[in-house]
């Protein structure tokens, strides 16, 4: 636990509306000494702490910031616990973990921001009371926070939350608060940094922009209803884009999108009743579902030339349960109905069953 009194001392002095000179005169020391304490360049002699605490009407622990340090440690532990719940038990469990954290620290903006995000993850449309709470907490964070990253994260979540709730005007209102692609911190850092630092930033930008573009292309036909021919074109272009950037097949944080592209191809061929192509894509999608589960959430190092050397550490992306998702979608998608008695279709389904002996056997 790190102990620091510089911020606490400055806050107490300003609250009491006294100068550094006044504090120094009370203690019988120089004002330069008080200035050093507030800059974090030193600490008062231990014999001065009781008099200094009494002068401001606080305890010595409060003066040293011990209470704040302990509170910060507790909040970090609660947020880490909520993240573990998300990874191990899903968004509903994470929401409840955040709810307990919020009850304990109802004024902490970090807890509020995380609570809002997990409520959105937990299908907010189906939990009206939580959705209203998320909106209320979001407005509070925006009115109180001066942390740019925190504010933009909450604005993004509120835009997506209102979209899910079906209020397009509110969704557009919050989305419009964010900058364009060209004014993001990542883009501008790629322009203002120098040397190796600049090169690394631009490589990261290539990874992020490729993923953004791929997902935009892949789901473009969804906006116009069922268009299997357009689904095929967009899924194939998505895969071609990945292969253009990642010649080594190191798709990294976008491995789940590769799985989704192949599954969308299978869906499109299913709607067209093209059994052979549908089954071929389902088999490939199953391979990628297993690979997705193996690689998401783990450390990943890129080797392809444009992004070589970039590392995403373990935990920087959430584990994506692609096998379970594919199993459920194969069961529910009506376009596969004509294949349900086909032995090859049942074999793919059996590969996806939650059997430890068969888990992770798919290869891309």
N, C-alpha and C positions, 0 to 999 in steps of 0.2 A: 504494500500500500504506500503510495507516494504522498508525502506530506508537503504542502505548500501553503504559505500564508500570504503571498503577495497580492493575489486578487481579493482575498478576504479582508486584508488590512485596508486596501484602497476603498473597497465598498463600505466598510464600517466608518472610515474617516469621512467619506462623502455623505453618508447617511447622517452622521453627527454634525455635518457642516462645519468641520474644523480643518485647518491647514496642517501641513506637515510640520511647520514651525510650532504650532500650538501643541501638537503631540510631543514633539521634541522637548519643548519647555516643560511640559508636565512630567516627563521622565528624567529631565536633567541631562539630556544628550544633545547632539547636533542634529539639525534638520537633514543634513546629508545622510546620516545614518538611516533615518526613516525613509528617505528616498530610495536608498539601496534595498531596504527590505521590500518595498513595494515593487521594485524592479526584479525581485527574485535573486539579487546578488549577494544575499546574506540573511542571517537570522538574528533576532535580538538575543542578547545574553539571557540565559535561562532565568536569572534572578529578576529580569525585567518583565517576564511573561505574566505573572499574576497582576502586577500593577497595570500593565497594558490591557489585559482582559477586563479588569475592574473599570478602567477608564471608559471602555466601550460597552460595558454592561453585558459581557458574554463570558462563557467559560473558556478556559485555556484550550480545550479540545476544539471548540468552535473557532477560536482565533487561529489555530493551526490548520484548520480545514479538515480535521480528522473526520468529523461527521459527514462532510461532503464526500470525502474519499470513500468512506464506508458505504454511503448511499450509492455512489457511482458503481462500486463493485457489485452491490446487490442488484442494481438495474441491469448491468452487463450480464450477470448470471441469469436473471429472468429472461432477457432477450435471447441468450444462447439456448436456454431451455425451450423457449417457444419455437426457435428454429429447428431444434432436434425433433420436437413434436411434429412440425411440418414435414420433415424428411422421413420420419419413421411411421407416423400415424395419420398424416394428411392434414388438410387445411382446417377441418372442423376442430381437431385437437389443438392446433396452433391458435385458433381463435379463442378457445377456452383458456389456454395458457396466457394469452395477452390480456384476456378479461381479468384474470387474477392479478396480473402485473399492474393493470390500470387501477384496480381497486386499492392496491398498496401504494401506488405513486400516481394519483390522479392529475398531477400537474406536470408530469414529465413528457416533453414533446417527442422524444425518441420512441417512447412506448406508444404514444398516440399514433405516430406515423406508421409504426409496425402493425398496430391493431387495425388501422384502416386497410392496409395492404392485405392482411390475412382475411379480413371480412370480404374483400373483393374476391380473393382466391376461392372462398367458400360459397360461391354461387349466391351472391348477395340478393339476387332477385327472389330467391326462395326464402330469405330470412329478412323480412321487411324491417323488423325492429332493429336488427344489427345494421342494416343499410342506412337507416335514419341516423343511428349513432355514428356511423362512419362519416356521413356528410357533416354532422355537427362537429365532430373532432377535427375533420379536415379544415373547416372554416376557422376553428380555434388555432390550429397550427399555423395557418397562413396569416392570422392576425398577430401572432406572437413571435414566430420564428424569424431569425435573421440569418439562418443557415441556408445558403442558396441551394445546395444539393438536396437538403431536406425539403425545402419548399417546392422545388421542381418535381421531386419524387411524389409528393402529396398531390400536386396539381395533376400529374399524369394519372395517378390512381383515381382521382375524383372524376377525371374525364372518362376513363374506362368504366367506372362505376355507374355514372349517369347513363352511359351508352347501354350498359347491361340492363339498367332499369327502364330503358325505353324513352328517356327524355333527351332527344337529340339537341335541343337548344342549350340545355345545361352542359351537355357533353362538348358541344362546339365552343361554349363560353370558356370552359377550362382549357380545352386543347389550344385555343387561340392565345392563352397566356404564355405558352411555351415558344421558344425560338424556332427558327427554320433549321433545316439540315445544315445550312452553311454557317450558322451562328452557335452551334454546339461547342462545348469545351473541347471535345476530342478533335473536331475539325480545326479549330483555331490553334490548339496546341501543335497540331501537325504542321502549322504554318510558322509558328513563332519559336519553336524549340530549335536547337542546333545539334549537328553532329549525330552521334549514335543515339542520343536521346530522341532526336527528331525521327530518325529511321525507325526506331522501335515503335514510336507513337503512330507513324504512318502504317506500319505493318498491322498494328492493332486495329487501326481504322479500316484497313482492307477486310479484316475478319468480320468486324461489326457491320460494315456496309454491305458486304456480301450476304450475310445472314438476313439483313433487313430487306435487301432487294429480292433474295430468293423467296422469302415468305410473302412478299408483296405480289410476286409473279404467281406463286403456287396457288394462292387463294383468290386471285383476280376473278376467275369465272364464277365463284360463289355468289357474287353480287348480282348475277343475272339469271339465277335459277339453274335448272339442270341443263348443262351443255357438255355432254361427255366428250365431244370432239375438242372443245376448247380446254377442258380439264387435261386431256392428253397432251395437247400442245404446251400448256403451261407447266405441267409436271416434267415433261421432257426438257424444256428450256431451263427449268430449275436445276435438274441434274447436270445439264451441260454447263451451266454457270459454275457449279461446284467443281466439276472436273477441269474447267479452265483455270480456276484459282488454285485448286488443291490437286496438282498432278500426282502427288504421292498417295492420294486417297485418304489423307489425314484430315477428315472433315471436322474433327474436334467438337466445338460447342454446337455445331450444326448437324451432328450425326442424326439427331431426332428428325430433322427436316428431310434428310435423305429417306428415312423410313416413311415419313408421311407422304413424300412424293410417290414412292412405289405403291403405297396403299391407295392413294388417289387414282393412280393408273389402274389398279385392280378394280376399284369402284367404277371407273369410267367404262372399262371393258365389260364389267358385269351388267351395267345398264344397256350396253350394246349387245349383250348375250353372246359375246365372243369368249367361249369357254377356255380355249387354249391360252390366249393371251392373259385372260383374267387369272387363271391358275398359276401361270408363270410369274406374274407380278406378285401374287399372294405369297408364293414361295420365297421370292426375293425379299418382300416386305418382312416376312417372318425372320429371315436371316438378319436384317437390319434392326428388327425389334430387339433381338437378343444382343446385338452389338451395342445398341443404344443403352440398354440397361447396364451393360458392362462398363461403358465409357462415361456416361453422364455422372456428374458429381465427383469424378476422379481427376487427378492431375493429368493434364494433357500438354504435350510438347509438339509443336508444329515442325515439319521438316520440308514442306514444299517451299520453293524458292522465294516467292513473294512474301511469305510470312515466317520464314525459317527462324527458329530460335525463340519464338514467342511461346510463353508458358502460361497456361491457365491453371492455377493451383487447385488442389482438392477442395471442394466446397464452394468454388466460385460459380458453379452452376448446380441446379437442383437435379437430383436423380429423376429420370423420366421413366415411369412404369410402362414402357411401350408394349411389352408382351401382354400384360393384362388389358391394356387399352385395345390392342388389336384383337385379342380373343373376344372381348365384348362387342366390338364393332362388327366382327365377322358374324356373330350371332344375331345382331340386330339389323344389319343392312339388308333391305328388301331386294336389292339388285343381285344378291347372291342366291336367291331362293331356288333358281333353276339348277344350282350346283350342289344342293344340300345332300343329295343321294350319291354324288360322285365320290368314289373312294379317295381320289386325290385331294378333294376338298376336306374330307374328314381327316386325312393324314396330317394336313396342315393344322387343322384345329387341335388334333392330339398333340402336336409338337408344342402348342402354346399352353397346354394344361399345366397347372402349378405342381409339377412333379419334380422334386429335387434331382432325381436321377437324370432328367432330360433337360433341366434348366441350363441355359448358356451353351447349348450345343449348336446353335445356328451360327453359320459363318457367312460373311459377306464376300 
